[in-house]
């Protein structure tokens, strides 16, 4: 069995100092209540994550509503363009419907005149 040499053994004052430190740390643990703090922090984190998730869902829902409104608006505009084309073609039989990048979503040419309807880029 190994034994410490007498010079390396702790002194009584060192033992007392260590015991006082242990008692002070124990009282700090009582005051600080780290278990409750961790539990409270966990609850705060969970609450924060729930709020973030609710915000993400609200943003997603708003985006879906906005996209549905945009689709409905484009459908209505497309129907209006088709009615416009029907009226133009009925009034001017030589009118021709044209397409291409210079005419956008809808283009009509009557001789030298041209009409085009396009969409604007929205950021």
PLY file of the C-alpha trace (Angstrom):
ply
format ascii 1.0
element vertex 123
property float x
property float y
property float z
element edge 122
property int vertex1
property int vertex2
end_header
0.00 0.00 0.00
1.28 3.44 -0.98
1.39 6.13 1.64
2.05 9.81 1.38
5.10 11.14 2.98
4.37 13.27 6.03
5.39 16.45 4.20
2.88 15.90 1.40
-0.08 15.13 3.66
-2.70 17.91 3.96
-2.51 20.03 7.05
-5.46 20.57 9.34
-5.81 24.17 8.15
-5.91 23.01 4.51
-8.63 20.45 5.36
-10.65 23.15 7.14
-10.29 25.48 4.16
-11.48 22.77 1.76
-14.47 21.96 4.00
-15.43 25.64 4.20
-15.25 25.91 0.38
-17.44 22.82 0.01
-20.05 24.23 2.42
-20.02 27.62 0.61
-20.46 25.91 -2.75
-23.35 23.89 -1.34
-25.04 27.04 -0.08
-24.51 28.64 -3.49
-26.16 25.65 -5.09
-29.11 26.11 -2.73
-29.33 29.80 -3.60
-28.75 29.44 -7.33
-30.96 26.39 -7.80
-29.34 25.38 -11.12
-31.87 22.62 -11.71
-34.71 25.12 -11.66
-32.68 27.54 -13.74
-32.03 24.88 -16.36
-35.68 23.89 -16.32
-36.75 27.52 -16.63
-34.26 28.08 -19.43
-35.55 25.01 -21.20
-39.10 26.31 -20.91
-38.00 29.70 -22.26
-36.24 28.07 -25.19
-39.29 25.92 -25.94
-41.56 28.98 -25.72
-39.26 30.94 -28.02
-39.19 28.07 -30.53
-42.99 27.86 -30.44
-43.24 31.58 -31.14
-40.78 31.26 -34.04
-42.71 28.32 -35.45
-45.98 30.27 -35.15
-44.37 33.20 -36.97
-43.10 30.90 -39.73
-46.55 29.39 -40.09
-48.15 32.85 -40.22
-45.69 33.96 -42.90
-46.30 30.76 -44.87
-50.08 31.19 -44.60
-49.84 34.83 -45.72
-47.67 33.76 -48.66
-50.20 31.09 -49.66
-53.08 33.59 -49.44
-51.10 36.14 -51.48
-50.21 33.53 -54.11
-53.84 32.41 -54.36
-54.94 36.04 -54.81
-52.29 36.50 -57.50
-53.42 33.32 -59.33
-57.05 34.46 -59.18
-56.04 37.91 -60.44
-54.08 36.45 -63.35
-57.02 34.20 -64.26
-59.33 37.23 -64.31
-56.83 39.22 -66.39
-56.44 36.31 -68.81
-60.22 36.13 -69.25
-60.33 39.91 -69.85
-57.55 39.65 -72.45
-59.44 36.87 -74.26
-62.62 38.99 -74.29
-60.61 41.95 -75.56
-59.15 39.81 -78.34
-62.63 38.60 -79.28
-63.90 42.21 -79.51
-60.86 43.35 -81.52
-61.12 40.40 -83.92
-64.88 40.94 -84.29
-64.36 44.65 -85.06
-61.29 44.25 -87.28
-61.23 40.94 -89.13
-57.66 41.46 -90.41
-56.26 41.79 -86.89
-53.82 39.09 -86.04
-52.74 37.84 -82.66
-48.96 37.78 -82.29
-46.54 36.53 -79.68
-42.95 37.11 -78.80
-40.84 38.87 -76.22
-41.66 42.30 -77.66
-45.39 41.65 -77.24
-45.41 40.35 -73.66
-48.33 38.17 -72.60
-50.68 39.40 -75.34
-50.08 41.03 -78.68
-52.27 42.17 -81.57
-51.14 43.58 -84.90
-53.37 45.43 -87.33
-51.35 46.45 -90.33
-48.62 48.77 -89.06
-50.22 49.23 -85.60
-49.55 46.94 -82.68
-50.89 46.50 -79.18
-49.12 44.58 -76.48
-50.00 43.75 -72.88
-47.35 42.42 -70.52
-46.68 41.88 -66.87
-44.31 43.93 -64.77
-41.72 42.28 -62.57
-42.61 42.70 -58.91
-39.76 42.42 -56.40
0 1
1 2
2 3
3 4
4 5
5 6
6 7
7 8
8 9
9 10
10 11
11 12
12 13
13 14
14 15
15 16
16 17
17 18
18 19
19 20
20 21
21 22
22 23
23 24
24 25
25 26
26 27
27 28
28 29
29 30
30 31
31 32
32 33
33 34
34 35
35 36
36 37
37 38
38 39
39 40
40 41
41 42
42 43
43 44
44 45
45 46
46 47
47 48
48 49
49 50
50 51
51 52
52 53
53 54
54 55
55 56
56 57
57 58
58 59
59 60
60 61
61 62
62 63
63 64
64 65
65 66
66 67
67 68
68 69
69 70
70 71
71 72
72 73
73 74
74 75
75 76
76 77
77 78
78 79
79 80
80 81
81 82
82 83
83 84
84 85
85 86
86 87
87 88
88 89
89 90
90 91
91 92
92 93
93 94
94 95
95 96
96 97
97 98
98 99
99 100
100 101
101 102
102 103
103 104
104 105
105 106
106 107
107 108
108 109
109 110
110 111
111 112
112 113
113 114
114 115
115 116
116 117
117 118
118 119
119 120
120 121
121 122
